[in-house]
């Protein structure tokens, strides 16, 4: 087992992207976002790879979100957040636009950035103990348009709004009910279920699959009339706010935040 925080490996015609930071429930830092981009580039260039599975180590989490312990150094204000968005965004888009099928194999917590990563995948399989949530409203950070759009395409806009407004966690059964995951499996069965899905994909015609995926991405494109600039300004205001500072400190101090809307 490598000591890299994120690594890729190939097993037959299946590529694996593995988040390997179990001490922090596979929380993601900037260097991990950089590595995700490079691993996906390698898999895209490798004609032998027919499908990619994204997972986390340790059994307790798929990805628990961003590494909040590094918020003060990596995301302390809007300027720092812009750099973080550029690097993490490159990783998200590389996964979302990856031309071959992608499967999120989810065990345990799939929170915040983990939800974004899962939403960038084509399919999601989870164990019975999986937990899902978007805690942005408890931290005061700005949750961007693309992330909300992608989640709403999966679960529907009303469900996406509920997840964002309440910031609560959802069980695996609830996730299946709202269409967030394709299937819920017992812990002992998850690997076999994902392996069977990748086997079926690997045996099918790559060009037909590539066309299906490209068509799906076209269907999901945004309407041209949407005012993204306004939303970007609102997100920037979140990251420059006192509430964002309070959210970070409250998380680190393990207390309930006291937000003021300032």
ZADO-1210 file (C-alpha; in nm, 4 decimals, padded with zeros to 6 digits):
<atoms>
<atom x="00.0000" y="00.0000" z="00.0000" code="UNK" pos="1"/>
<atom x="00.1415" y="00.3354" z="-00.1006" code="UNK" pos="2"/>
<atom x="00.1709" y="00.6221" z="00.1473" code="UNK" pos="3"/>
<atom x="00.0526" y="00.8727" z="-00.1141" code="UNK" pos="4"/>
<atom x="-00.2593" y="01.0656" z="-00.0111" code="UNK" pos="5"/>
<atom x="-00.4101" y="00.9985" z="-00.3533" code="UNK" pos="6"/>
<atom x="-00.2964" y="00.7415" z="-00.6052" code="UNK" pos="7"/>
<atom x="-00.4051" y="00.5586" z="-00.9164" code="UNK" pos="8"/>
<atom x="-00.3673" y="00.1946" z="-01.0077" code="UNK" pos="9"/>
<atom x="-00.4855" y="-00.0240" z="-01.2957" code="UNK" pos="10"/>
<atom x="-00.6327" y="-00.3719" z="-01.2565" code="UNK" pos="11"/>
<atom x="-00.6915" y="-00.5241" z="-01.5995" code="UNK" pos="12"/>
<atom x="-00.9010" y="-00.2747" z="-01.7937" code="UNK" pos="13"/>
<atom x="-01.0214" y="-00.0895" z="-01.4817" code="UNK" pos="14"/>
<atom x="-00.8504" y="00.2206" z="-01.3469" code="UNK" pos="15"/>
<atom x="-00.8772" y="00.3014" z="-00.9777" code="UNK" pos="16"/>
<atom x="-00.8517" y="00.6472" z="-00.8217" code="UNK" pos="17"/>
<atom x="-00.7977" y="00.6056" z="-00.4478" code="UNK" pos="18"/>
<atom x="-00.8244" y="00.8810" z="-00.1862" code="UNK" pos="19"/>
<atom x="-00.5821" y="00.7637" z="00.0815" code="UNK" pos="20"/>
<atom x="-00.6006" y="00.9957" z="00.3816" code="UNK" pos="21"/>
<atom x="-00.7888" y="00.7745" z="00.6314" code="UNK" pos="22"/>
<atom x="-00.6595" y="00.9595" z="00.9395" code="UNK" pos="23"/>
<atom x="-00.8666" y="01.2575" z="00.8180" code="UNK" pos="24"/>
<atom x="-01.1493" y="01.0487" z="00.6686" code="UNK" pos="25"/>
<atom x="-00.9963" y="01.1052" z="00.3231" code="UNK" pos="26"/>
<atom x="-01.0334" y="01.4836" z="00.3413" code="UNK" pos="27"/>
<atom x="-00.8867" y="01.6478" z="00.0309" code="UNK" pos="28"/>
<atom x="-00.6048" y="01.9026" z="00.0198" code="UNK" pos="29"/>
<atom x="-00.4609" y="02.0995" z="-00.2726" code="UNK" pos="30"/>
<atom x="-00.1838" y="01.8502" z="-00.3447" code="UNK" pos="31"/>
<atom x="-00.4448" y="01.5731" z="-00.3676" code="UNK" pos="32"/>
<atom x="-00.6460" y="01.7763" z="-00.6204" code="UNK" pos="33"/>
<atom x="-00.3289" y="01.8142" z="-00.8279" code="UNK" pos="34"/>
<atom x="-00.2658" y="01.4395" z="-00.8155" code="UNK" pos="35"/>
<atom x="-00.6272" y="01.3607" z="-00.9124" code="UNK" pos="36"/>
<atom x="-00.5849" y="01.5631" z="-01.2307" code="UNK" pos="37"/>
<atom x="-00.2615" y="01.3874" z="-01.3281" code="UNK" pos="38"/>
<atom x="-00.3974" y="01.0372" z="-01.2542" code="UNK" pos="39"/>
<atom x="-00.7049" y="01.0999" z="-01.4680" code="UNK" pos="40"/>
<atom x="-00.4875" y="01.2285" z="-01.7529" code="UNK" pos="41"/>
<atom x="-00.2910" y="00.9029" z="-01.7431" code="UNK" pos="42"/>
<atom x="-00.6076" y="00.6917" z="-01.7473" code="UNK" pos="43"/>
<atom x="-00.7560" y="00.8929" z="-02.0328" code="UNK" pos="44"/>
<atom x="-00.4443" y="00.8375" z="-02.2436" code="UNK" pos="45"/>
<atom x="-00.4374" y="00.4634" z="-02.1657" code="UNK" pos="46"/>
<atom x="-00.6545" y="00.2858" z="-02.4262" code="UNK" pos="47"/>
<atom x="-00.6573" y="-00.0270" z="-02.2100" code="UNK" pos="48"/>
<atom x="-00.8595" y="00.1523" z="-01.9404" code="UNK" pos="49"/>
<atom x="-01.2321" y="00.1092" z="-02.0076" code="UNK" pos="50"/>
<atom x="-01.3761" y="00.2342" z="-01.6763" code="UNK" pos="51"/>
<atom x="-01.2574" y="00.4167" z="-01.3638" code="UNK" pos="52"/>
<atom x="-01.3622" y="00.3465" z="-01.0037" code="UNK" pos="53"/>
<atom x="-01.3193" y="00.6223" z="-00.7442" code="UNK" pos="54"/>
<atom x="-01.2934" y="00.5146" z="-00.3794" code="UNK" pos="55"/>
<atom x="-01.1493" y="00.5990" z="-00.0388" code="UNK" pos="56"/>
<atom x="-00.9418" y="00.3903" z="00.2017" code="UNK" pos="57"/>
<atom x="-01.0074" y="00.3029" z="00.5645" code="UNK" pos="58"/>
<atom x="-01.3712" y="00.1984" z="00.5388" code="UNK" pos="59"/>
<atom x="-01.4998" y="00.4988" z="00.7353" code="UNK" pos="60"/>
<atom x="-01.5253" y="00.7484" z="00.4498" code="UNK" pos="61"/>
<atom x="-01.5344" y="00.7836" z="00.0734" code="UNK" pos="62"/>
<atom x="-01.4315" y="01.1482" z="00.0951" code="UNK" pos="63"/>
<atom x="-01.5365" y="01.3566" z="00.3952" code="UNK" pos="64"/>
<atom x="-01.4880" y="01.6873" z="00.2135" code="UNK" pos="65"/>
<atom x="-01.2114" y="01.9432" z="00.2053" code="UNK" pos="66"/>
<atom x="-00.9340" y="01.9293" z="00.4641" code="UNK" pos="67"/>
<atom x="-01.0748" y="02.1997" z="00.6936" code="UNK" pos="68"/>
<atom x="-00.7572" y="02.2008" z="00.9047" code="UNK" pos="69"/>
<atom x="-00.5938" y="02.3677" z="00.6046" code="UNK" pos="70"/>
<atom x="-00.8631" y="02.6297" z="00.5470" code="UNK" pos="71"/>
<atom x="-00.6624" y="02.8973" z="00.7267" code="UNK" pos="72"/>
<atom x="-00.3627" y="02.8382" z="00.5000" code="UNK" pos="73"/>
<atom x="-00.5383" y="02.7415" z="00.1754" code="UNK" pos="74"/>
<atom x="-00.8828" y="02.9099" z="00.1842" code="UNK" pos="75"/>
<atom x="-00.8727" y="03.1971" z="00.4360" code="UNK" pos="76"/>
<atom x="-01.0343" y="03.4615" z="00.2116" code="UNK" pos="77"/>
<atom x="-01.1758" y="03.5145" z="-00.1351" code="UNK" pos="78"/>
<atom x="-00.8324" y="03.5531" z="-00.2987" code="UNK" pos="79"/>
<atom x="-00.7025" y="03.2301" z="-00.1482" code="UNK" pos="80"/>
<atom x="-01.0326" y="03.0651" z="-00.2307" code="UNK" pos="81"/>
<atom x="-00.9951" y="03.1683" z="-00.5948" code="UNK" pos="82"/>
<atom x="-00.6640" y="02.9811" z="-00.6143" code="UNK" pos="83"/>
<atom x="-00.8164" y="02.6814" z="-00.4358" code="UNK" pos="84"/>
<atom x="-01.1133" y="02.6868" z="-00.6745" code="UNK" pos="85"/>
<atom x="-00.8794" y="02.6925" z="-00.9741" code="UNK" pos="86"/>
<atom x="-00.6866" y="02.3849" z="-00.8603" code="UNK" pos="87"/>
<atom x="-00.9800" y="02.1880" z="-00.7178" code="UNK" pos="88"/>
<atom x="-01.1990" y="02.2912" z="-01.0113" code="UNK" pos="89"/>
<atom x="-00.9458" y="02.1454" z="-01.2517" code="UNK" pos="90"/>
<atom x="-00.9726" y="01.8153" z="-01.0636" code="UNK" pos="91"/>
<atom x="-01.3538" y="01.8209" z="-01.0557" code="UNK" pos="92"/>
<atom x="-01.3801" y="01.9014" z="-01.4263" code="UNK" pos="93"/>
<atom x="-01.1246" y="01.6372" z="-01.5207" code="UNK" pos="94"/>
<atom x="-01.3426" y="01.3812" z="-01.3433" code="UNK" pos="95"/>
<atom x="-01.6735" y="01.5156" z="-01.4743" code="UNK" pos="96"/>
<atom x="-01.5449" y="01.5410" z="-01.8331" code="UNK" pos="97"/>
<atom x="-01.3540" y="01.2118" z="-01.8223" code="UNK" pos="98"/>
<atom x="-01.4605" y="01.0410" z="-02.1480" code="UNK" pos="99"/>
<atom x="-01.4922" y="00.6902" z="-02.0050" code="UNK" pos="100"/>
<atom x="-01.7474" y="00.5625" z="-01.7499" code="UNK" pos="101"/>
<atom x="-01.6776" y="00.6467" z="-01.3858" code="UNK" pos="102"/>
<atom x="-01.8152" y="00.4817" z="-01.0718" code="UNK" pos="103"/>
<atom x="-01.7990" y="00.6195" z="-00.7178" code="UNK" pos="104"/>
<atom x="-01.7595" y="00.3292" z="-00.4717" code="UNK" pos="105"/>
<atom x="-01.8772" y="00.4880" z="-00.1485" code="UNK" pos="106"/>
<atom x="-01.8148" y="00.3553" z="00.2001" code="UNK" pos="107"/>
<atom x="-01.8982" y="00.5632" z="00.5061" code="UNK" pos="108"/>
<atom x="-01.9028" y="00.9414" z="00.4929" code="UNK" pos="109"/>
<atom x="-01.9547" y="01.1177" z="00.1606" code="UNK" pos="110"/>
<atom x="-01.9702" y="01.4795" z="00.2706" code="UNK" pos="111"/>
<atom x="-01.9218" y="01.8217" z="00.1089" code="UNK" pos="112"/>
<atom x="-01.6438" y="01.7850" z="-00.1443" code="UNK" pos="113"/>
<atom x="-01.7065" y="01.4111" z="-00.1354" code="UNK" pos="114"/>
<atom x="-02.0575" y="01.4765" z="-00.2630" code="UNK" pos="115"/>
<atom x="-01.9125" y="01.6906" z="-00.5424" code="UNK" pos="116"/>
<atom x="-01.6729" y="01.4145" z="-00.6404" code="UNK" pos="117"/>
<atom x="-01.9505" y="01.1550" z="-00.6346" code="UNK" pos="118"/>
<atom x="-02.1747" y="01.3845" z="-00.8424" code="UNK" pos="119"/>
<atom x="-01.8998" y="01.4098" z="-01.1065" code="UNK" pos="120"/>
<atom x="-01.9137" y="01.0320" z="-01.1513" code="UNK" pos="121"/>
<atom x="-02.1619" y="00.8570" z="-01.3781" code="UNK" pos="122"/>
<atom x="-02.2794" y="00.6039" z="-01.1210" code="UNK" pos="123"/>
<atom x="-02.2679" y="00.5710" z="-00.7437" code="UNK" pos="124"/>
<atom x="-02.2733" y="00.2503" z="-00.5382" code="UNK" pos="125"/>
<atom x="-02.2544" y="00.2582" z="-00.1583" code="UNK" pos="126"/>
<atom x="-02.2519" y="00.0397" z="00.1507" code="UNK" pos="127"/>
<atom x="-02.5365" y="00.0373" z="00.4023" code="UNK" pos="128"/>
<atom x="-02.3425" y="00.2547" z="00.6470" code="UNK" pos="129"/>
<atom x="-02.2809" y="00.5367" z="00.3980" code="UNK" pos="130"/>
<atom x="-02.3794" y="00.8903" z="00.5013" code="UNK" pos="131"/>
<atom x="-02.4295" y="01.1825" z="00.2648" code="UNK" pos="132"/>
<atom x="-02.4488" y="01.5572" z="00.3229" code="UNK" pos="133"/>
<atom x="-02.3534" y="01.9084" z="00.2172" code="UNK" pos="134"/>
<atom x="-02.2582" y="02.1124" z="00.5292" code="UNK" pos="135"/>
<atom x="-02.1824" y="02.4386" z="00.3456" code="UNK" pos="136"/>
<atom x="-02.4554" y="02.6296" z="00.5342" code="UNK" pos="137"/>
<atom x="-02.2968" y="02.5302" z="00.8654" code="UNK" pos="138"/>
<atom x="-01.9584" y="02.6660" z="00.7588" code="UNK" pos="139"/>
<atom x="-02.0690" y="02.9828" z="00.5804" code="UNK" pos="140"/>
<atom x="-01.8866" y="02.8988" z="00.2596" code="UNK" pos="141"/>
<atom x="-02.0168" y="02.9631" z="-00.0899" code="UNK" pos="142"/>
<atom x="-02.1399" y="02.6518" z="-00.2666" code="UNK" pos="143"/>
<atom x="-02.0914" y="02.7179" z="-00.6380" code="UNK" pos="144"/>
<atom x="-02.3387" y="02.6967" z="-00.9244" code="UNK" pos="145"/>
<atom x="-02.1934" y="02.3921" z="-01.0992" code="UNK" pos="146"/>
<atom x="-02.2009" y="02.1857" z="-00.7810" code="UNK" pos="147"/>
<atom x="-02.5648" y="02.2701" z="-00.7149" code="UNK" pos="148"/>
<atom x="-02.6548" y="02.2155" z="-01.0796" code="UNK" pos="149"/>
<atom x="-02.4947" y="01.8725" z="-01.0900" code="UNK" pos="150"/>
<atom x="-02.6590" y="01.7647" z="-00.7667" code="UNK" pos="151"/>
<atom x="-02.9982" y="01.8888" z="-00.8863" code="UNK" pos="152"/>
<atom x="-02.9595" y="01.6934" z="-01.2107" code="UNK" pos="153"/>
<atom x="-02.9157" y="01.3781" z="-01.0022" code="UNK" pos="154"/>
<atom x="-03.1757" y="01.4188" z="-00.7253" code="UNK" pos="155"/>
<atom x="-03.3974" y="01.6993" z="-00.8604" code="UNK" pos="156"/>
<atom x="-03.3946" y="02.0655" z="-00.7608" code="UNK" pos="157"/>
<atom x="-03.6292" y="02.0416" z="-00.4575" code="UNK" pos="158"/>
<atom x="-03.4197" y="01.7639" z="-00.3032" code="UNK" pos="159"/>
<atom x="-03.0979" y="01.9509" z="-00.3758" code="UNK" pos="160"/>
<atom x="-03.2416" y="02.2608" z="-00.2064" code="UNK" pos="161"/>
<atom x="-03.3414" y="02.0534" z="00.0962" code="UNK" pos="162"/>
<atom x="-02.9893" y="01.9132" z="00.1250" code="UNK" pos="163"/>
<atom x="-02.8335" y="02.2587" z="00.1019" code="UNK" pos="164"/>
<atom x="-03.0813" y="02.4441" z="00.3236" code="UNK" pos="165"/>
<atom x="-03.0832" y="02.1889" z="00.6077" code="UNK" pos="166"/>
<atom x="-02.7179" y="02.0766" z="00.5810" code="UNK" pos="167"/>
<atom x="-02.8270" y="01.7479" z="00.7407" code="UNK" pos="168"/>
<atom x="-02.6865" y="01.4049" z="00.6695" code="UNK" pos="169"/>
<atom x="-02.8771" y="01.1414" z="00.4720" code="UNK" pos="170"/>
<atom x="-02.8637" y="00.7660" z="00.5258" code="UNK" pos="171"/>
<atom x="-02.7879" y="00.5200" z="00.2474" code="UNK" pos="172"/>
<atom x="-03.1569" y="00.4246" z="00.2327" code="UNK" pos="173"/>
<atom x="-03.2561" y="00.7907" z="00.1896" code="UNK" pos="174"/>
<atom x="-02.9852" y="00.8341" z="-00.0750" code="UNK" pos="175"/>
<atom x="-03.1279" y="00.5426" z="-00.2717" code="UNK" pos="176"/>
<atom x="-03.4823" y="00.6741" z="-00.2329" code="UNK" pos="177"/>
<atom x="-03.3958" y="01.0147" z="-00.3826" code="UNK" pos="178"/>
<atom x="-03.1839" y="00.8675" z="-00.6630" code="UNK" pos="179"/>
<atom x="-02.8482" y="00.9848" z="-00.5322" code="UNK" pos="180"/>
<atom x="-02.7046" y="00.6324" z="-00.5514" code="UNK" pos="181"/>
<atom x="-02.7691" y="00.3501" z="-00.7960" code="UNK" pos="182"/>
<atom x="-02.7506" y="00.0735" z="-00.5401" code="UNK" pos="183"/>
<atom x="-02.6966" y="00.0099" z="-00.1678" code="UNK" pos="184"/>
<atom x="-02.4963" y="-00.3010" z="-00.0791" code="UNK" pos="185"/>
<atom x="-02.3970" y="-00.4867" z="00.2345" code="UNK" pos="186"/>
<atom x="-02.0350" y="-00.4174" z="00.3267" code="UNK" pos="187"/>
<atom x="-01.9301" y="-00.7648" z="00.2178" code="UNK" pos="188"/>
<atom x="-02.0990" y="-00.7285" z="-00.1219" code="UNK" pos="189"/>
<atom x="-01.9945" y="-00.3796" z="-00.2342" code="UNK" pos="190"/>
<atom x="-01.6664" y="-00.4751" z="-00.4009" code="UNK" pos="191"/>
<atom x="-01.8312" y="-00.7616" z="-00.5901" code="UNK" pos="192"/>
<atom x="-02.1211" y="-00.5451" z="-00.7093" code="UNK" pos="193"/>
<atom x="-01.8853" y="-00.2773" z="-00.8398" code="UNK" pos="194"/>
<atom x="-01.6598" y="-00.5406" z="-00.9968" code="UNK" pos="195"/>
<atom x="-01.9565" y="-00.6914" z="-01.1815" code="UNK" pos="196"/>
<atom x="-02.0599" y="-00.3495" z="-01.3133" code="UNK" pos="197"/>
<atom x="-01.7078" y="-00.2721" z="-01.4349" code="UNK" pos="198"/>
<atom x="-01.6824" y="-00.6181" z="-01.5927" code="UNK" pos="199"/>
<atom x="-02.0006" y="-00.5566" z="-01.7924" code="UNK" pos="200"/>
<atom x="-01.8786" y="-00.2132" z="-01.9014" code="UNK" pos="201"/>
<atom x="-01.5376" y="-00.3497" z="-01.9957" code="UNK" pos="202"/>
<atom x="-01.6953" y="-00.6128" z="-02.2212" code="UNK" pos="203"/>
<atom x="-01.9123" y="-00.3638" z="-02.4120" code="UNK" pos="204"/>
<atom x="-01.8305" y="-00.1493" z="-02.7162" code="UNK" pos="205"/>
<atom x="-01.6114" y="00.1483" z="-02.6151" code="UNK" pos="206"/>
<atom x="-01.7313" y="00.3774" z="-02.8944" code="UNK" pos="207"/>
<atom x="-02.0968" y="00.3197" z="-02.8093" code="UNK" pos="208"/>
<atom x="-02.0247" y="00.3901" z="-02.4435" code="UNK" pos="209"/>
<atom x="-01.8245" y="00.7019" z="-02.5309" code="UNK" pos="210"/>
<atom x="-02.1167" y="00.8318" z="-02.7362" code="UNK" pos="211"/>
<atom x="-02.3618" y="00.7617" z="-02.4528" code="UNK" pos="212"/>
<atom x="-02.1446" y="00.9491" z="-02.2043" code="UNK" pos="213"/>
<atom x="-02.0882" y="01.2437" z="-02.4387" code="UNK" pos="214"/>
<atom x="-02.4627" y="01.2623" z="-02.5007" code="UNK" pos="215"/>
<atom x="-02.5298" y="01.2621" z="-02.1285" code="UNK" pos="216"/>
<atom x="-02.2924" y="01.5520" z="-02.0756" code="UNK" pos="217"/>
<atom x="-02.4618" y="01.7517" z="-02.3529" code="UNK" pos="218"/>
<atom x="-02.8022" y="01.6936" z="-02.1935" code="UNK" pos="219"/>
<atom x="-02.6685" y="01.8256" z="-01.8619" code="UNK" pos="220"/>
<atom x="-02.5296" y="02.1541" z="-01.9990" code="UNK" pos="221"/>
<atom x="-02.6460" y="02.4817" z="-01.8472" code="UNK" pos="222"/>
<atom x="-02.8884" y="02.7183" z="-02.0160" code="UNK" pos="223"/>
<atom x="-02.7058" y="03.0114" z="-02.1762" code="UNK" pos="224"/>
<atom x="-02.9308" y="03.2684" z="-02.0089" code="UNK" pos="225"/>
<atom x="-02.8165" y="03.1842" z="-01.6568" code="UNK" pos="226"/>
<atom x="-02.6365" y="03.4634" z="-01.4709" code="UNK" pos="227"/>
<atom x="-02.3250" y="03.2859" z="-01.3476" code="UNK" pos="228"/>
<atom x="-02.1416" y="03.6129" z="-01.2800" code="UNK" pos="229"/>
<atom x="-02.3972" y="03.7118" z="-01.0165" code="UNK" pos="230"/>
<atom x="-02.3600" y="03.3755" z="-00.8465" code="UNK" pos="231"/>
<atom x="-01.9809" y="03.4060" z="-00.8493" code="UNK" pos="232"/>
<atom x="-02.0074" y="03.7452" z="-00.6774" code="UNK" pos="233"/>
<atom x="-02.2359" y="03.5969" z="-00.4136" code="UNK" pos="234"/>
<atom x="-01.9938" y="03.3083" z="-00.3553" code="UNK" pos="235"/>
<atom x="-01.7037" y="03.5532" z="-00.3202" code="UNK" pos="236"/>
<atom x="-01.9032" y="03.7469" z="-00.0603" code="UNK" pos="237"/>
<atom x="-01.9463" y="03.4249" z="00.1378" code="UNK" pos="238"/>
<atom x="-01.5717" y="03.3613" z="00.1476" code="UNK" pos="239"/>
<atom x="-01.4989" y="03.7211" z="00.2560" code="UNK" pos="240"/>
<atom x="-01.7644" y="03.7171" z="00.5285" code="UNK" pos="241"/>
<atom x="-01.7366" y="03.7095" z="00.9065" code="UNK" pos="242"/>
<atom x="-01.9680" y="03.4092" z="00.8960" code="UNK" pos="243"/>
<atom x="-01.7115" y="03.2096" z="00.6973" code="UNK" pos="244"/>
<atom x="-01.4453" y="03.2933" z="00.9549" code="UNK" pos="245"/>
<atom x="-01.6879" y="03.1961" z="01.2325" code="UNK" pos="246"/>
<atom x="-01.7770" y="02.8711" z="01.0570" code="UNK" pos="247"/>
<atom x="-01.4117" y="02.7673" z="01.0284" code="UNK" pos="248"/>
<atom x="-01.3343" y="02.8526" z="01.3897" code="UNK" pos="249"/>
<atom x="-01.6462" y="02.6829" z="01.5234" code="UNK" pos="250"/>
<atom x="-01.5607" y="02.3654" z="01.3344" code="UNK" pos="251"/>
<atom x="-01.2055" y="02.3593" z="01.4681" code="UNK" pos="252"/>
<atom x="-01.3267" y="02.4384" z="01.8215" code="UNK" pos="253"/>
<atom x="-01.6028" y="02.1749" z="01.7961" code="UNK" pos="254"/>
<atom x="-01.8831" y="02.4144" z="01.8842" code="UNK" pos="255"/>
<atom x="-02.2006" y="02.5372" z="01.7195" code="UNK" pos="256"/>
<atom x="-02.1384" y="02.8463" z="01.5007" code="UNK" pos="257"/>
<atom x="-02.3159" y="03.1740" z="01.5675" code="UNK" pos="258"/>
<atom x="-02.3848" y="03.3236" z="01.2250" code="UNK" pos="259"/>
<atom x="-02.4908" y="03.6867" z="01.1787" code="UNK" pos="260"/>
<atom x="-02.5284" y="03.7197" z="00.8015" code="UNK" pos="261"/>
<atom x="-02.2317" y="03.9569" z="00.7886" code="UNK" pos="262"/>
</atoms>
